[in-house]
Amino acid sequence: MAGLFSGTPIRHEAPEPLEGPVVATVVGGTIVWFVLFLVQLPFYGWFEEHGHTWWLWTCLVGGGLGLIGIWYVRRRDAAIKRARAEREEQQTP
């Protein structure tokens, strides 16, 4: 009997990955990071006095990384759609 404690690995097919609205999710997250940065910006003096300026910079970096993420997921989504179209084209006689 193969199992967790027998030392024999259980072999089965991996499930299909779940796909959702990835581009919209990353865009939404990026907007949230930039909004958080802008909301905190008027309080820069308070953050500086209390040693919390890293909160502002964290939000700004989150927004910047979100822009890279948007670029990445848009290219990924386009590649997936291109591959799907090619597969469908090859299957139709």
C-alpha positions as CSV (number, residue, x, y, z in Angstrom):
1,M,0.0,0.0,0.0
2,A,1.4,3.3,-1.1
3,G,0.9,6.2,1.2
4,L,2.3,8.9,3.4
5,F,4.3,6.7,5.7
6,S,5.2,3.8,3.5
7,G,8.0,5.5,1.7
8,T,6.4,5.0,-1.7
9,P,5.2,8.2,-3.4
10,I,1.6,8.4,-4.5
11,R,1.4,9.3,-8.2
12,H,-1.6,11.0,-9.7
13,E,-2.2,13.8,-12.1
14,A,-2.0,17.4,-10.9
15,P,-5.2,19.4,-11.1
16,E,-5.6,22.2,-13.7
17,P,-4.4,25.5,-12.3
18,L,-7.2,27.9,-11.2
19,E,-7.4,30.9,-13.5
20,G,-9.2,34.0,-12.4
21,P,-9.2,37.7,-13.2
22,V,-5.5,38.0,-12.6
23,V,-4.9,41.3,-14.5
24,A,-7.8,43.0,-12.7
25,T,-6.6,41.7,-9.3
26,V,-3.1,43.0,-9.9
27,V,-4.4,46.4,-11.2
28,G,-6.7,46.7,-8.2
29,G,-3.8,45.9,-5.8
30,T,-1.5,48.4,-7.4
31,I,-4.2,51.1,-7.2
32,V,-4.6,50.3,-3.5
33,W,-0.9,50.7,-2.8
34,F,-0.7,54.1,-4.6
35,V,-3.9,55.3,-2.8
36,L,-2.4,54.3,0.5
37,F,0.8,56.3,-0.4
38,L,-1.2,59.4,-1.4
39,V,-3.4,59.2,1.7
40,Q,-0.3,59.1,4.0
41,L,1.7,61.7,2.2
42,P,0.2,64.7,4.0
43,F,1.2,63.2,7.3
44,Y,4.9,62.9,6.3
45,G,6.0,65.1,9.2
46,W,4.2,62.9,11.8
47,F,5.7,59.7,10.3
48,E,9.2,61.3,10.3
49,E,8.9,62.4,14.0
50,H,7.8,58.9,15.1
51,G,10.3,56.9,12.8
52,H,7.6,55.5,10.6
53,T,8.5,56.9,7.2
54,W,9.1,53.4,6.0
55,W,5.2,53.1,5.9
56,L,5.1,55.6,3.1
57,W,8.0,54.1,1.2
58,T,6.5,50.6,1.5
59,C,3.3,51.8,-0.1
60,L,5.3,53.5,-2.9
61,V,7.4,50.5,-3.6
62,G,4.3,48.3,-3.5
63,G,2.8,50.5,-6.2
64,G,6.0,50.4,-8.2
65,L,6.2,46.6,-8.0
66,G,2.5,46.5,-8.9
67,L,3.3,48.3,-12.2
68,I,5.9,45.6,-13.0
69,G,3.2,43.0,-12.0
70,I,0.7,44.6,-14.4
71,W,3.2,44.4,-17.2
72,Y,4.0,40.8,-16.4
73,V,0.4,39.5,-16.1
74,R,-0.8,41.3,-19.2
75,R,2.0,39.6,-21.2
76,R,1.2,36.3,-19.6
77,D,-2.5,36.6,-20.3
78,A,-1.7,37.5,-24.0
79,A,0.6,34.5,-24.3
80,I,-2.0,32.1,-22.8
81,K,-4.6,33.5,-25.3
82,R,-2.2,33.1,-28.2
83,A,-1.4,29.5,-27.2
84,R,-5.0,28.7,-26.9
85,A,-5.8,30.2,-30.3
86,E,-3.0,28.2,-31.9
87,R,-4.2,25.0,-30.3
88,E,-7.7,25.5,-31.5
89,E,-6.4,26.4,-35.0
90,Q,-4.4,23.2,-35.1
91,Q,-7.4,21.1,-34.0
92,T,-9.8,22.4,-36.6
93,P,-9.4,20.7,-40.0
